[in-house]
Amino acid sequence: MIDRELYLPRSWINDPGRLTEAGVPDDIEFLTKPALATGCSPRALNAGVTAQWVAGDEVYGADPALRAELETRRVGYVLAIGCDRRVPTAAGPIRADVLTAGLPKRAWQRLSAGPGAKGQRYYDWALITLTPPEDTSTACWWLLVRRHRHTGELAFYRCYSPELVPLRELVRVAGRRWTVEEPSKPAKASPDSTSTRSAAGPPGGAGPCSR
């Protein structure tokens, strides 16, 4: 654990009595989880923490400010997004699930996302190159797609790297969420308490989308 911020729902922020009872400082304002993460990442990086990758769930993957902050600092990311999120392509923005529907069988590779409680966690993975901004050189943007081998459920990740990396590396980063999030589950179970780890660490996840 490098850093974290306490997320307070808007219902708490709008209840001064509750804030006073909990000992929350008067200057605390409502911030979304991505905004908290966007604050954590520069703080960690400015303090000298080295981070090659950032991973996060759909809450963070949908936030353009967080993605832009990481790209500015040339820190790679693998951030989950919902199946209905649109991603940039040469034909314009297209939903992630629609873009994936036309993939041929040869586009999928079976790779492990790392060891789990019952052994290696194998999924089928596909990688789609996204249209980059015009002012880029060596940087790369992708849509990473994970497919469950038995149910066919899909999960989607927006990915960025300042340089070309193989599919296996992106899969490794995506799989890191399990090893990071497991120790924090008891804290997450507390009522009205949600923490945000530093964006310089590798938390994250993805919600399923069936095909």
N, C-alpha and C positions, 0 to 999 in steps of 0.2 A: 504494500500500500504506500503510494507516494504522497497523495494528496486527496482530499475530498471536500465537498461542500454539502451542507444540509439543505435539502429542497423543502421549502414550505409551500403548501398549496395556497391558492388565492383565498380560500375560506379562512385560513389561519391569519393571513395578512390583514384581512378585513375584520378581524375580531381582536381589538386592542386588549380586552380583558384576558383572552386566552394567551396572547403573546406575553403579557405581564406575568401571568401565572407561571408560564414556562421559562421565564427569564430571558426572553429573546430581546436583544438590543433594539432601541427605538429606531435606529437608522436602517434597519433591514427592510428592503423592498422586495416585491415579488419579482422573481426571475425564473424563466423557463429552464428546464434541465439543459438544453443545448447552450443557453446563455451562461449557465454555471460552468459547463465544460469548456466553453470558449475562454472563460476567465482562468480556468485551471491550467490549460495547456501553455499559454505564454508564461505564466508564473513558474511552472516547472522548467520549461526550456530556458527561461532567463536565469534561473538559478543554477544552470549547468547540467541539468538532467539530459542525458542523451537518449533520443528516441528515434528509431527508424520507422516505426509503424504505430498507428492508432487504430483501434477497433471499437465499434460501438453498435448499439441496437438501433431500431428504426427511429426512435426519438431523435437520435443524433444524426442519422443518415439523411433525414429530411431537412436538416438545417443548412442553408447555403452559407451562412456566416461562418459556421464552424469549418466547413469544407474549405472556404476561401482562406481562412486563417492558417490552416495546415498547409495548403498549397503555397501560400506566400512564404512560409518557413521551409518549404520543400521537405515536409514530413509526409511519408506515405500513409494512406488510410484504407481500411476495408470496413465500410459502414453499411449496415443493413438498411434496406428500404422496403416499403410495402410493394406488393405486386402491381398496384395501380399507379405507382409513381412514374412520371415521364422522365426519360433520359435523352440526352442530345444525340442525334444521329444525322447522317447526311441528308435524310429525308425529312428532318425536323424532329421535334420531341415526340417520342413514342412510348407508350406504356411498357413497363418492363416485361409483363407477362405476354403482351402481344409480340414484342420483339423476339422473345424466346420461342414462341410457338412454331416458328418456321425453321428452327435449327435441325439439321440433318443428324442422323444417328452417329455419324463419325465425329460430330462436334463434342460429344460427351466423353469424358475420361473418368475412370474409377480411381479415386484417390482417398487416402485416409486423412481425416481432419485431426488425427492425433489419438492417443490411447484414452479409453474410457473405462468405466467400471467393468464392462464385459469384453474388453479387448479393443482392438483398433476400430475406429468409427469410420467406416467406409461409406461414401456417397458417390453419386455421379456428379461431375462438375463440368460446366461449360463457361467459356470466356468470350465476351463480345467486345470488340474495340469500339469505343464511343468517339464521337466527333469532338476533338479538342478545341479550346479557344484559339483564336487566330494568332495570338502572340506567344505561342509555345515553341520550344525547340525539341529537347529530348524527352520531355515529360509525357506520361501516358495516362489515359483514362479508360476504364473498362466497366462493363457490367459482368459481375461474377454470379453464376447461377448454380445453386446446389439442389440436387434432386434425390429424394429418398429412394433407395433401391427397391423397396417393396410397395410403398404406398403411392409413389409418384409425386408426393408433395414437393413444392418448389419453394426455395428461399432465395432472395436477391440481395446483392451487395453492390454499392457503388464503390469503385476502387480508383486510387490515384497513386502513382509513383513518379518521382522525379526522373527515373530512368527505367528502361525496360527490365522486367523481371518475369520469371517463368510462372505458369499457372500453379505449380506446386507451392511456390512461396506464398501466393495469395491465399491458397487453401490453408496453409499452416497458420497464417495470421488469423483467418476467420475462425479456425478451430481453437485458438487461444482463449476464447471467452469462457470456456468451461473450466479451465484450470484457474482462472482469475476470479470468476463469480462464485464458485462453490464455497470458499471460505467466508464470503460476505452474506450468504443466505440468511443466517440467523438475524443479522442486523436489519435486513430488508423486511423481515417478518414483523418487526415492531410496528404498532399502529401509528399512523401519521408521521412516519419517519422514512425518508428515502435519501440515500446518499449518492453522490456523483463522484466517481473516482477521477483522478487526473486523466486528462485526455492524452497524456504522454504514456499512459499504460495501455494494456491491451484488452479492456473489457468489451463486451458487445454480444449481439445475438441477432437472430432474424426470425420473423414470423413466417409460418408456412403459407403456401398458396397452392391449391391442388390443381392438377391438370387432368 
